[in-house]
């Protein structure tokens, strides 16, 4: 899933991430133009998975 596709479904993805990983906050999942890597870094710290693992999980939704 590329960034454009992810942005289109972000509210759904965000809800599923928060259900799966209760430690994630709205601030952690704030998808801003040009700051995708920063967001993935926050998610990685909280859930202990790599960016590739996270993007693979999101793509499978």
C-alpha positions as CSV (number, residue, x, y, z in Angstrom):
1,X,0.0,0.0,0.0
2,X,1.5,3.3,-1.0
3,X,1.2,6.6,1.0
4,X,-1.7,7.9,-1.2
5,X,-3.8,4.8,-0.6
6,X,-2.9,4.8,3.1
7,X,-4.1,8.4,3.4
8,X,-7.4,7.6,1.9
9,X,-8.1,4.8,4.4
10,X,-6.3,6.4,7.4
11,X,-9.2,6.7,9.8
12,X,-10.1,3.0,9.3
13,X,-6.4,2.0,9.7
14,X,-5.9,4.2,12.7
15,X,-8.9,2.7,14.5
16,X,-7.7,-0.8,13.8
17,X,-4.2,0.1,15.1
18,X,-5.6,1.5,18.3
19,X,-7.8,-1.6,18.8
20,X,-4.7,-3.9,18.3
21,X,-2.3,-1.7,20.2
22,X,-3.9,0.2,23.1
23,X,-0.7,2.1,23.8
24,X,-1.0,4.2,20.6
25,X,-2.6,7.6,20.9
26,X,-4.1,10.0,18.4
27,X,-0.8,12.0,18.5
28,X,1.2,8.9,17.6
29,X,-1.1,8.2,14.6
30,X,-1.2,11.8,13.3
31,X,-0.6,11.4,9.5
32,X,0.9,14.7,8.3
33,X,2.3,15.4,4.8
34,X,6.0,14.9,4.8
35,X,6.1,13.4,8.4
36,X,5.2,9.8,7.6
37,X,8.7,8.6,8.8
38,X,8.3,10.4,12.1
39,X,4.9,8.8,12.6
40,X,6.2,5.3,11.8
41,X,9.1,6.0,14.3
42,X,6.6,6.7,17.1
43,X,4.6,3.6,16.3
44,X,7.7,1.5,16.2
45,X,8.8,2.7,19.6
46,X,5.4,1.9,21.1
47,X,4.7,-1.5,19.6
48,X,8.3,-2.8,19.0
49,X,7.9,-3.7,15.3
50,X,9.8,-2.6,12.3
51,X,8.5,-0.2,9.7
52,X,8.2,-3.1,7.2
53,X,6.2,-5.2,9.7
54,X,3.9,-2.3,10.3
55,X,3.3,-1.5,6.6
56,X,2.8,-5.2,5.9
57,X,0.2,-5.4,8.7
58,X,-1.6,-2.2,7.4
59,X,-1.6,-3.6,3.8
60,X,-3.3,-6.8,5.0
61,X,-6.2,-4.9,6.5
